[in-house]
Amino acid sequence: EAGAAVSANGDMVFTRAEYLPTIWSMPLDEVTAPPRKEAAPAGLFGVSRDGAKLVFGRMAGMTKGELVARDLAAGTETVIASHELIPGGVGSFWTQISPDASQAAYRMIPKGGDAQLGHCLVSLMGGTPRCLATVLHFGLVSGWRPDGTRLLG
C-alpha cells in the first residue's frame, strides 16, 4: 500500500499495487504482431515441442497450488494436479512437458518445508500425480530424453 491520504472525517484512501503473474506469447516470424496473453494468473510454465500445449502453475489461495494444462488453439484449461504447498508456492511448478506431450514432470515443495521437496509426474489428461522425494537426487527437472523414457535433472 502507498500514497495514503486521510480525510477530515478520518477515512483513509490509499493505493494498492497488486501483482498478477501472466504468461504472454508472440510469434518470432511476425515482428509487428503484438504479444498475446495466454494465461493469468499463471507462474512457472512449460511448452510442448509443437507449441500447442502450455502447462503452468497457479496459486488458488495462500497454500493451494494447481498445475494447469492449456490447449492453446482451443483456449481450454484443465487442472491436472493440485497440492498444498508452502505459502505462496515459491519454488513449485517448474514444469517440463514430455516429448510426446502426454505428461508433465514438475517440482513441488509441499506444505511442511523443502525437506519434503519432490518431483511429480502427471498425465496431461489429469489423474493422480506420482510424486517422489527427490531432494537428495536433484533439485530441478531440466528436460526429458528425446525418447521420453527418462527425466534429466
VMD Tcl script that draws the C-alpha trace (Angstrom):
set ca {
  {0.00 0.00 0.00}
  {1.17 3.51 -0.74}
  {0.07 7.09 -1.24}
  {-2.27 7.19 1.76}
  {-4.44 10.23 2.44}
  {-6.74 10.78 5.42}
  {-9.93 12.83 5.11}
  {-11.23 15.25 7.75}
  {-13.72 12.62 8.95}
  {-10.98 10.00 9.43}
  {-11.43 7.86 6.31}
  {-8.20 6.71 4.75}
  {-7.77 6.24 0.99}
  {-4.70 4.55 -0.42}
  {-3.18 2.94 -3.49}
  {-2.57 -0.82 -3.61}
  {-0.24 -2.33 -6.17}
  {-1.18 -5.92 -6.99}
  {0.92 -8.47 -8.80}
  {-0.82 -10.68 -11.38}
  {1.65 -13.12 -12.94}
  {0.76 -13.60 -16.61}
  {2.14 -15.74 -19.45}
  {2.44 -13.98 -22.80}
  {3.48 -15.25 -26.23}
  {4.41 -13.70 -29.54}
  {5.38 -15.13 -32.91}
  {9.04 -14.68 -33.77}
  {8.37 -14.55 -37.51}
  {5.90 -11.64 -37.33}
  {7.82 -8.68 -35.96}
  {4.74 -6.42 -35.95}
  {2.45 -8.85 -34.15}
  {1.60 -7.74 -30.60}
  {2.15 -10.08 -27.66}
  {-0.81 -12.32 -26.83}
  {-1.94 -13.01 -23.26}
  {-2.04 -16.80 -22.82}
  {-2.92 -17.32 -19.15}
  {-3.39 -15.36 -15.93}
  {-2.85 -15.87 -13.12}
  {-0.03 -18.14 -14.14}
  {3.52 -18.68 -12.97}
  {6.26 -21.06 -13.98}
  {5.46 -23.00 -17.16}
  {6.49 -25.46 -19.84}
  {5.51 -25.56 -23.52}
  {5.17 -28.67 -25.70}
  {7.66 -29.04 -28.53}
  {4.98 -28.32 -31.14}
  {3.83 -25.23 -29.23}
  {0.25 -26.50 -28.92}
  {0.18 -27.10 -25.15}
  {1.13 -24.99 -22.18}
  {1.40 -26.34 -18.63}
  {1.73 -23.86 -15.79}
  {1.33 -23.43 -12.08}
  {-1.01 -21.03 -10.36}
  {-1.93 -20.35 -6.78}
  {-5.61 -20.69 -5.84}
  {-5.06 -19.42 -2.31}
  {-2.16 -18.85 0.04}
  {-1.08 -22.52 0.06}
  {-3.23 -24.27 -2.57}
  {-1.40 -24.65 -5.86}
  {-2.72 -26.00 -9.13}
  {-0.96 -27.35 -12.19}
  {-2.96 -26.42 -15.28}
  {-2.78 -27.74 -18.86}
  {-3.91 -25.31 -21.55}
  {-4.68 -26.19 -25.16}
  {-3.50 -23.03 -26.90}
  {-5.56 -23.49 -30.07}
  {-8.84 -24.22 -28.27}
  {-8.13 -21.92 -25.32}
  {-9.31 -24.58 -22.85}
  {-7.75 -25.22 -19.46}
  {-7.74 -28.35 -17.30}
  {-6.45 -28.56 -13.74}
  {-4.31 -31.71 -13.85}
  {-2.96 -31.65 -10.28}
  {-3.34 -29.71 -7.06}
  {-1.17 -29.62 -3.94}
  {-0.94 -27.94 -0.56}
  {2.31 -26.00 -0.87}
  {4.48 -23.77 1.26}
  {2.96 -20.26 1.47}
  {2.92 -18.64 -1.95}
  {4.06 -21.86 -3.63}
  {7.56 -20.42 -4.04}
  {9.81 -22.81 -5.97}
  {6.99 -25.07 -7.11}
  {5.71 -25.90 -10.60}
  {8.93 -25.75 -12.60}
  {7.48 -27.85 -15.43}
  {8.82 -29.90 -18.32}
  {6.44 -31.50 -20.83}
  {7.34 -34.92 -22.26}
  {8.42 -35.08 -25.92}
  {5.06 -36.61 -26.95}
  {3.14 -34.03 -24.85}
  {1.32 -36.74 -22.90}
  {2.70 -35.96 -19.44}
  {4.41 -33.31 -17.38}
  {7.09 -33.51 -14.72}
  {7.24 -30.71 -12.19}
  {8.82 -29.71 -8.91}
  {6.74 -29.02 -5.86}
  {7.57 -28.02 -2.32}
  {4.69 -29.25 -0.17}
  {3.40 -27.53 2.92}
  {5.87 -28.50 5.62}
  {9.10 -27.33 4.01}
  {11.76 -28.16 1.49}
  {12.87 -31.29 3.34}
  {9.89 -32.76 1.50}
  {10.98 -31.31 -1.85}
  {9.77 -33.57 -4.57}
  {9.08 -34.02 -8.21}
  {5.84 -35.29 -9.63}
  {4.79 -36.84 -12.92}
  {1.20 -36.47 -14.16}
  {-0.73 -37.12 -17.37}
  {-1.84 -34.01 -19.25}
  {-5.29 -35.60 -19.23}
  {-5.28 -35.50 -15.41}
  {-5.24 -38.24 -12.83}
  {-3.25 -38.86 -9.69}
  {0.29 -37.47 -9.87}
  {3.16 -39.80 -8.97}
  {5.40 -37.88 -6.59}
  {8.82 -38.77 -5.18}
  {11.03 -37.10 -2.59}
  {13.98 -36.23 -4.81}
  {15.83 -33.64 -2.74}
  {18.88 -35.90 -2.41}
  {18.97 -36.75 -6.13}
  {18.40 -33.48 -7.95}
  {16.76 -30.15 -7.37}
  {15.14 -29.44 -10.71}
  {13.89 -31.45 -13.68}
  {15.58 -29.80 -16.63}
  {14.29 -31.90 -19.51}
  {13.47 -35.29 -20.96}
  {15.46 -37.75 -23.03}
  {14.32 -37.47 -26.66}
  {12.55 -40.83 -26.49}
  {10.63 -39.75 -23.35}
  {11.90 -42.65 -21.21}
  {13.88 -40.66 -18.64}
  {13.91 -37.27 -16.97}
  {17.05 -35.17 -16.79}
  {17.87 -33.19 -13.69}
}
mol new
graphics top color blue
foreach p $ca { graphics top sphere $p radius 0.5 }
foreach p [lrange $ca 0 end-1] q [lrange $ca 1 end] { graphics top cylinder $p $q radius 0.2 }
display resetview
